[in-house]
Amino acid sequence: MPETPVLTLRGISKRFGAVQALSGFDLEVHSGEVVALVGDNGAGKSTAVKAIAGVNPPDEGVIEWEGRPVSINRPHDAQNLGIATVYQDLALCDNLDVVANLFLGRELRRFGVLDEVRMDKRSRQLLDTLSIRIPSVRIPVASLSGGQRQTVAIARSLIGEPKVVILDEPTAALGVEQTAEVLDLVERLRDRGLGTILISHNMVDVMAVADRIAVMRLGRNNGFFDKRATTTEEIISAITGATESAVTRRQARKREEER
Amino acid sequence: MSRDRGPDASAQEPAPDAVPAVDTRLLVREEGLKGYLTEFRRKMRSGELGSLPVVIAVIIIWTVFGSLDSTFLSAQNLSDLSQQIVGTGMIAVGIVFVLLLGEIDLSVGSVSGLCAALFAVLNVLNGMNEWLALLVALAGGAAVGLIHGFFFAKVGVPAFVVTLAGNLAWNGLMLQVLGTSGTVNIPGESIVSKLYSTIFHSPAAAYVTAAVGVGLFLAASLLDARRRRAARVPFRPVAEIVLRTVVIAAIAFAAAYILNQYRGLPLALLIFLILLVVLDFVLRRTTYGRQIFAVGGNIEGARRAGISVPFIRMTVFMVAGTMAAAGGIFLAGQIQSASQTSGGGNLLMNVIAAAVIGGTSLFGGRGSVWSALLGALVIGSIQSGMNIMGVSNAVQFMITGSVLLAAVVVDSLSRRTQKAAGRA
C-alpha cells in the first residue's frame, strides 16, 4: 500500500531469561485495514502485542508511528499515541454499569462532579453508531452475555478515539451468533478508518474479516498473506511450519524489494 | 475492497435494521408507577435486595420490643437511641469504605480508643487547645490508616493481617498514652462532651432540618430529570420523584416529631446525617468514589483503566482510620471519659456487623454509606431493647452474633441469586 502505515514494527526482539520470545519481528498496520496476527500457542503473538501496548517494552527494534520512530515504554505511552488494546479477559468491572465501564478512567465531569447525563448520552451515541445492542446502558456489566461484554470492551477502547485497536482473541469464548456480532463490529472499526490488529486462533474468523494475515512461528515472522490471494490451507501450513522454505523466503524477498 | 466473507456473508454491510429493531428481550422501563413496580419486582427476583432486608429487620425489631415493653417505642428511648448510634455509625462508615474494596479493617475499635485517649491526654491532662487536640486525634486516625494502607497496598500484606496486628498494637499504644492514669475524665464543658450531648431544644430545629433535607432531595431529583430530558436520555418520571420524596418526607418528619416529643434534635445526629450525605455524594458522584467501586469490582480492570490502585487503597484505609477516630471521640463524649477499656469489648464486632447488616456486601463493590446508619440502628435497637428488658450481656452477645450471621447469610444468598440471574 502506498501511504505511510500508521504503525510499523521493525526487527522487534524480546528475551525473557533463556527464552527468545521474539526475534526480528516485523509488522505494518495501515489505517482502515484489519491485520490478523496468527500463530500457534507460544509463537509470540502475546509478546508482540505487549510490546506494542507498552506492557513489555521490546529489547531491540524500532516502532514507528505514522512514519516517526517512537518509544513505547508504558501502557500510557501507547494510549497517548492512539493505540487501544482489548485484552482477552476484557477487564470490565462487573459491579459497574455499562456507562461507568465505558468511561472508567476517563470520566466526564461538570464542576468537578461526574456528568452522568453527558456520559449517558455519549454512550448511547457510541453504541448506536457501532450498532451494538445491549438491554440498557444502566445495568451492571455482570448481566450481559459474553458477546455483549466483548462488544462493550471494544466500544470502551474507542472512547479515547484511537487510531489502532488491538483485539486479543475477541471471539475465543463466544457462541456462533455472538461471534458474528463481534466480527460485524470489527468490520465497522475498519469502516471508521481504524487500523485493527486481530489476534485469533480461528481461521474462519480470520478469513472472514482480515485484509492481511501475518503469520508468526517460534517468535519470528513466517509470512504475510493478502486475504484475497491466499487460502486457509496456505496459512495453516505457514503456522505449522510445513512450508517453512517456500513461503517465508518468497515473502521476505518481496518485502525487501518493496523497501 | 473485497467483502467476501465466506460462510457468514449474509451480514455484509453494518446491518441497517440493527439500530431501530427493538429486541423483545431488552429491558424497557414502562412509563409511570406501573413500570416502577415491575422494575422493583424484577430486582427482588434477581436478588438486588438493596436496603429492603434491613428496613424489614428494623420494623420487626421495633414491633417485637415495642410489644414486649412499651417504653421501647417512647420518644425518650428513641431519642436516646438516635444519639447512641452515632459513635458506632461513624466507625461503621469507615468500614463501609473498606468493604467496598472487598477488604476488612479489624483495627477500628483500637484506633477509636487510641484517638479518644490522645484527645483526653492532650487536652485534659496537658492543657492543649481543645480544637487543636481534636484535630490531632483525627489526624492520628488518618495516620494510622495510612500506615495500614501502606503495608497493604505497597508491601502487599493482606489487609486483615495488617489490621489484626494493628488491633493489638494500637491498643497497646493507647495504654501507653494513658499511662498510669488509666482513666481520664472529660469534663462536661469540653468540646467532645458537647459534641455528643448538645441538643437543639427548639422544635423548629428538627423540622427545619427535615424540611431542608427533603427540599434538597426534591430539587436535586427534579434538576437531574430536567437535564436528562433536555439531553434526551431516560429520566425519572415526575410521579416517581414525587413518590420517593413523599416517602423520605414521611420518615424525616416522623423522626423530627418524635425527637421534639422528648428534647429536640441532638447535634451528634445532625453531624452524622450531614456526614452521610457528603460521603454518599463522594461515593456516587465523584471520580474518586467511582474509582473505589471500580477497584472493588475488578482490580485488574481498574489498573488497566489507569486508576492508581495503591492510592485508592491507602486513602480508603485513611478514611477508615479517620472515621474510627471520629467515632471514638463521640463514644468518649458519651461516657465523658477515655479509659483503658475504650474501643474494646464488642465495639469492633458491632461496627462490622452494622456495615454488613445495613446491606454493604462483604464481597466488595456493592454498598452505600447509608448502610452504616441502618445497620447501627439495628444493632442499637437490639441493645437498647434488651437493656430495657434486663437481658444479660451473655444473651445480648449471642443475639447480636446471630443477627450478624443472618445479615451475612442474606448477603451471600442475594449474591448467589444475582449470579443465577446473571447480575453478579
HADDOCK unambig.tbl for C-alpha pairs under 7 A between the chains (distance, minus, plus):
assign (segid A and resid 91 and name CA) (segid B and resid 300 and name CA) 6.25 0.50 0.50
assign (segid A and resid 91 and name CA) (segid B and resid 301 and name CA) 3.98 0.50 0.50
assign (segid A and resid 92 and name CA) (segid B and resid 298 and name CA) 6.98 0.50 0.50
assign (segid A and resid 92 and name CA) (segid B and resid 301 and name CA) 5.50 0.50 0.50
assign (segid A and resid 93 and name CA) (segid B and resid 294 and name CA) 5.97 0.50 0.50
assign (segid A and resid 93 and name CA) (segid B and resid 297 and name CA) 5.09 0.50 0.50
assign (segid A and resid 93 and name CA) (segid B and resid 298 and name CA) 5.06 0.50 0.50
assign (segid A and resid 93 and name CA) (segid B and resid 301 and name CA) 6.23 0.50 0.50
assign (segid A and resid 94 and name CA) (segid B and resid 297 and name CA) 6.05 0.50 0.50
assign (segid A and resid 94 and name CA) (segid B and resid 424 and name CA) 6.62 0.50 0.50
assign (segid A and resid 95 and name CA) (segid B and resid 297 and name CA) 5.51 0.50 0.50
assign (segid A and resid 95 and name CA) (segid B and resid 365 and name CA) 6.06 0.50 0.50
assign (segid A and resid 95 and name CA) (segid B and resid 424 and name CA) 6.84 0.50 0.50
assign (segid A and resid 104 and name CA) (segid B and resid 305 and name CA) 6.04 0.50 0.50
assign (segid A and resid 105 and name CA) (segid B and resid 305 and name CA) 5.02 0.50 0.50
assign (segid A and resid 105 and name CA) (segid B and resid 306 and name CA) 5.75 0.50 0.50
assign (segid A and resid 105 and name CA) (segid B and resid 307 and name CA) 6.18 0.50 0.50
assign (segid A and resid 107 and name CA) (segid B and resid 287 and name CA) 6.87 0.50 0.50
assign (segid A and resid 113 and name CA) (segid B and resid 285 and name CA) 5.82 0.50 0.50
assign (segid A and resid 113 and name CA) (segid B and resid 286 and name CA) 5.17 0.50 0.50
assign (segid A and resid 114 and name CA) (segid B and resid 285 and name CA) 5.29 0.50 0.50
assign (segid A and resid 114 and name CA) (segid B and resid 286 and name CA) 5.34 0.50 0.50
assign (segid A and resid 114 and name CA) (segid B and resid 287 and name CA) 6.40 0.50 0.50
assign (segid A and resid 117 and name CA) (segid B and resid 228 and name CA) 5.89 0.50 0.50
assign (segid A and resid 120 and name CA) (segid B and resid 233 and name CA) 6.99 0.50 0.50
assign (segid A and resid 121 and name CA) (segid B and resid 233 and name CA) 6.20 0.50 0.50
assign (segid A and resid 128 and name CA) (segid B and resid 19 and name CA) 6.37 0.50 0.50
assign (segid A and resid 131 and name CA) (segid B and resid 18 and name CA) 5.98 0.50 0.50
assign (segid A and resid 131 and name CA) (segid B and resid 19 and name CA) 5.58 0.50 0.50
assign (segid A and resid 135 and name CA) (segid B and resid 26 and name CA) 4.37 0.50 0.50
assign (segid A and resid 135 and name CA) (segid B and resid 27 and name CA) 5.41 0.50 0.50
assign (segid A and resid 136 and name CA) (segid B and resid 27 and name CA) 6.59 0.50 0.50
assign (segid A and resid 140 and name CA) (segid B and resid 423 and name CA) 6.79 0.50 0.50
assign (segid A and resid 142 and name CA) (segid B and resid 422 and name CA) 6.16 0.50 0.50
assign (segid A and resid 142 and name CA) (segid B and resid 423 and name CA) 4.86 0.50 0.50
assign (segid A and resid 142 and name CA) (segid B and resid 424 and name CA) 5.06 0.50 0.50
assign (segid A and resid 143 and name CA) (segid B and resid 422 and name CA) 4.53 0.50 0.50
assign (segid A and resid 143 and name CA) (segid B and resid 423 and name CA) 4.41 0.50 0.50
assign (segid A and resid 143 and name CA) (segid B and resid 424 and name CA) 6.97 0.50 0.50
assign (segid A and resid 184 and name CA) (segid B and resid 14 and name CA) 6.72 0.50 0.50
assign (segid A and resid 188 and name CA) (segid B and resid 14 and name CA) 6.88 0.50 0.50
assign (segid A and resid 208 and name CA) (segid B and resid 5 and name CA) 4.40 0.50 0.50
assign (segid A and resid 208 and name CA) (segid B and resid 6 and name CA) 6.28 0.50 0.50
assign (segid A and resid 209 and name CA) (segid B and resid 5 and name CA) 6.72 0.50 0.50
